[in-house]
Amino acid sequence: MMLSYDLTIIGGGMVGLTLAASLAKSNFNIAIIENSEAVELTGQIATRVSAISAASRTIFEKTDVWQHIDGKRITPYDTMFVWEKDSFGKIAFDAQQVDASQLGYIIENDQIQHALLTVVKKQTNVTFYSPDKLSNIALGDGEAWLTLESGKNITTKLVVGADGANSWVRNKVDIPLTHWDYNHHALVATIKTDLPHENCARQVFTPDGPLAFLPLFEKNLCSIVWSVPPEKAKLLQALCESEFNKQLTRTFDNRLGFCELQSERNSFPLTMRYARDFAKHRVALIGDAAHTIHPLAGQGVNLGLLDAVSLAQCLLENSEADKDIG
């Protein structure tokens, strides 16, 4: 049996779901293919967080997603302080300087993902295939043919690769990729500090790389992103907790007092990627499938969300003009 859709989104992460949510009021028949199980909130603090910009909050408000994020887990920050270790170099930002109430919001990725799923699963124009994934794709003049590992077959006018940095879609349709290794890994963890963070995002530049402390929903909890060479990342992960706490406190110049690890330490490599084409016949790429950047400015997910709403706008305009969306 052949199933037909206007739009098939490969990847049910934050960016793919935002695209679907942005098309909730459209006449598009949408399929979402995601290879992992749905996110279940456990109440535990997640180590992966995002710095959500004002523009991204607007996107979530317009798609009714913001109201489904647990307000107690949203941490607004109104100041930023950045300095260079062993130097007089420093800079501070304040929301009032740009006539804003906040500079942004630190939110756990799981909270955002769960809120998006809550909204998109209510849409009558969306069908989920999860857990499932693509095993083959063929692009024709008038449509694309997809084969899933479950054996299902789909035809669609447009395939959207929202399947992450190592995009299967991008690789399968031979879109060239410009990339280089930053030669850094990002170590992420949740930290308890002696002093309250006061809703300030802080970052120190060290000879090894930047270390960011992002405020969380409790006044003495922060999420850290520590960018270091791969060898040092392994050493930091292998340290006993007490020694790790000491090194972290020293590296952060004791700005928030003694630092104490509250979670596991996860590390992942940092690579710059940029697809040479974000769109070709029957295929579009959004989010990390199209581009990945260093996390030091916290803009990766915000760029991906803007990809999603920009593509949604383009599809709606083409549909209203009776054009083939693929």
Number of C-alpha atoms within 10 A of each C-alpha: 7 10 12 18 19 18 24 28 25 26 24 27 23 22 28 28 25 28 27 30 28 21 25 20 12 15 11 17 17 23 23 22 22 22 16 13 10 14 13 10 12 8 8 7 20 18 22 16 24 21 26 23 19 16 13 21 16 13 21 22 13 12 21 18 23 20 12 17 21 13 12 10 17 19 22 21 23 19 19 17 15 18 17 15 16 10 9 8 10 13 10 11 15 17 15 12 9 10 9 12 14 17 22 22 25 24 26 23 18 22 22 22 22 20 22 27 20 15 20 24 15 11 15 11 18 21 16 16 17 16 13 18 20 19 13 14 17 13 18 12 9 13 20 21 19 21 17 16 13 13 11 14 16 18 23 23 22 26 28 26 25 32 26 23 17 12 17 19 24 26 12 12 14 9 17 12 17 10 13 11 11 15 13 22 24 24 23 22 23 26 23 23 20 15 15 16 22 14 23 21 27 22 23 19 21 17 9 12 15 21 24 24 22 27 29 30 18 15 16 18 24 28 26 24 25 25 29 25 17 18 11 15 21 14 10 20 15 12 12 9 16 12 12 18 19 15 15 21 18 14 15 23 14 15 15 17 15 18 26 19 18 16 16 13 17 15 21 13 16 21 18 15 20 19 19 12 14 19 18 12 17 21 22 21 29 27 26 23 27 27 23 22 18 16 18 17 10 17 16 19 22 21 19 26 24 19 21 28 21 14 19 19 15 12 21 17 13 14 15 8 10 9 11 14 17 22
